[in-house]
């Protein structure tokens, strides 16, 4: 009797999972399929795919968005490298060095994590506008370095503190200083976490919409991909939803490739933060 109930329970669980999978995948599938429709096919409002496929929308989206994809790769890549450099250096200082008011300063860093991003939007814009001006790549890159470093310091400090003290003592007996310990011990051991932080930061830069729209009001050729879709497909092609869906499809391909080829490193980074060496 218990075995029959167990089989019935598993069947119910599988049915629920399949139903949830369909609910989740179907809108995504239709969004992709709508990219290959004409306006007339889209206006039919069919819940099922319609033929023939129209590839003009995808070619048009690729032609319009390639420059913005390059912009986003450049801005996200440079910003991510800067964020990793600042995060690792600050995390090492907070975890392995002694200096005045260290705990207080670290508490201030943690306090920054509690502030909603929208709360600092206007002050940040006023600050960066005076420092580097608008319509430049710097006003897009610097916030990635400063904003992403807060969570990076929090995560990496805990990881660096988890490394056994005997490793650092042995290195210092051999004459190693803080720079050697940082570059030869902490950085090699934290590669999975750094990969995770990099993926999260690149994804955030790829999907950022509000800040580029504010920081790049006139030099639209320097926009990142999320803001560019609004400019090229929502404002300019407000009546063509298939073109808009094609823009979403083209802009999603780099992120899909990123997660496909780096998924293993992403998972390793999430799990290695709790491992003690």
N, C-alpha and C positions, 0 to 999 in steps of 0.2 A: 504494500500500500504506500509506504514511504517512497519507494522507488518511482511509482507512478506519479506521485505528487511532485517528486523532484523533476521528472521528465516534463510534466505539465508546466512547472514553474520555469524551467529553462526555455520551453517553447514560448511562453508569454514574454519572458525577458528578450528573447531574440526578435519576437514580433514587434515589441516596443522599440528596440534598437533600430530595426529596419525602417519602421515608420518615422522615427526621428531623423534617420539618415536621409530619407526621401524628402522630408520637410526642409532639411538643411540644404541638400544638394540641388533640388529642383529650381529654386530661385536663381542659384548660381548658373545652372545649366541654361536656363532661359535667358539670363543676362548675356551669356556668351552667344547663344543662338540668335538673339536679337541684333547682335553686331553684324550678322550676315543677311539681314532683311532689308528690303527697300521700305520707303515710307508707306507705300500702299499696302505692303504685306503687314507692316507693324500696325497700321490703323485697323486691320481686320480683327485685332484683339483675339487671336486664336491662342488657346492655352497650350496647344501642341505645336511643334516646329513646322514651319512651312518651307516649301521648295519652290523655285530653285534658290541656291545660295548666291548672295551678292557680296563679292569681295571688294567692291569699290570703297565701302566704308572703312575697311581695315587698311587698305592702301592709303587712303586719305588721312586716316589717323596717324599712321606711321610717318607719313611725310610731314605732318604738322608737329608731331611731338618729339621727333628724334633730337632736336636741339635742346629741348627742355629735359629730356632724359639725360643727355650729356651734362647739362647744368646740375642736375640733381646728383649724379654720380660724383661730380667734382666737389660740390658743396658738402654732400654727405661724407665723402671719403676724407677730405681734408679736415672737416669738423670732427669726425670720429677719431682720426689719428691724434688730433690735439686733445680730445677728451680722454683718450687712453693714456696719453703722456701725463696730463695733469692728475688724473685719477690715481695712477700707480705711484707717482711721486708723493702725492699728498697722503695716500693710504700707507705707504711705507713710513713716512714721517710720523703719522699718528700711531702706528703700531709698534715701531722699533726704535724710535728716538725719544729722548726726553728733552722737553723745553718748557718754558714758562707758559702757564695757562693752557696746557695741551688739552685737558679734558673739557675745559670751558669752550675752547674753539671748536672741538669736535661736536659738542652739544649744539653749538650754533650751526654747524654744517647739517646736523640732523634736523634742526628746526626748519631749515630751508625746504626739507622734504615735505613738511606739513603745510606749506603755503600753496594754495591753488595757483596754477600757472596763469590763469586769467587775471589774478590779483596783481601780478607784476607786469602785465602786458604794457600798460601805458608808461609806467616809470622806466621799463626796459627800453621802450622805443625812444623816449626822450634822451636817455643816456647814450644809447648807441648812435642816435642821430647826431649828437654833439661830438662823439668820438670819431666815427668813421663816415658819417653822412648816410643818406639813403641811396637807393639804386646802385648798390655795389655788392660784390660777393662777400665782402667782409661782414656786412650787417646780417648776412645769413649764416656765416660760418661761426662767428664769435659766440652767439647764443647756444649753438650746439656744444661748443667746448665748455662754456660756463654752466649751462643747464644740465647737461648729461653727466658732468663730473660729480655732482652731489650723490647720486645713487651709486656711481662707480666707487667713490671713496668709502661709502658705507659697506658695500659688498666686499671690496678688496681688503679693507682694514680687518674685517673678521677673518678673512682667509689667511692673511699674513700673520695674524696673531695665532692661528691654528697650527702654523708650522713649528715643529718642536724646536726648543731653544738650543738643544745640543748641536743642531746643524749650524746655527750662527756662531756658537761658541767655538766650534772646530774651525770655522772659516776665520774667525778673528785671531785664533792662536796661530794660524798660518800667515797672519799679517793683513788680512782683508779688512778694508774699511767699509763704510756704509754704502758707497757707490758700487763696490764689488758685490756686496751682499744683495743689493737691489738688482743689479744686472745679471748676476750669475746664479742667484738662488730664487729670489721672489718672482722675477719675470718668467723664467722657464717653467716654474711650477704652476704659474697662473695662466698659462696659455689658453686652456679651455674656458676659463672665466672671461678672459679678454675677448675671446671669440664670441661668447654670448653677449657681452656688452656691445661689441661692434655690430652684431646683427640687430640687436634691439635699437641701437642708435641709428643705423642706416634705415631701418624700417620706419622709425619715427620721422627722420628727415624726409623720407619718401612720401609719407602721408601728411606732412605738415601743410596746412592750408592757410590758416589765419595769419601767421607771421610773415610769410612771403608776400601776401596781398597787401599788408600794411607797410612792410619795409621796402618794397619795390613798386612804388605807385606809378612810375612813368617808364622806367627801363624794362619793359615787359619781356625783352629777349633774355633777361637774366632770371626769369621766374623758374621755380622748381615745378615738378610735374603736376602736383595736386592743384596748385594755383593756375597753372597753364591750361588745365582741362576746363576750368571755369571760364577762362578768357577765350579759348579757341572753340569750345563746343557748347557751352551753356549760353554765353553772351552772343557769340557770332552765329550759332546754329540752334537757336532756341526751339525751332520747330522740328528738328531732325533728331529724334531719339535714337534711331539706329546708329547714327554717327557718334552720339554721346556714348552709347554702349561700346562702340568700337574703340573710342578713346580710353575707356576704362579697361578694356581688354588689353590694349597695347601697353598701357602704363602698369598693368599687373604682371606682365611677363617677366621683367627683371626680378621682381620680388619673389615670384614663384621659383625661378631658377636659383635665387640666393638660398631660399629655405630648402630646396631640393638637395643641393650639393653641400650645404653646411648644417643640415639637421643634426647629424651625429655630434658635431662640435657644440651645437647649441644645447643639446641634452646633457652632454658631459659637463659643460660649464654650470648648468643649473644644479647638477648633483654633486659636483666636486667641492662646492663651497662648504659642505658639511663634513668633508673628509679631513681628518687630522693626520699630519705627517710627523 
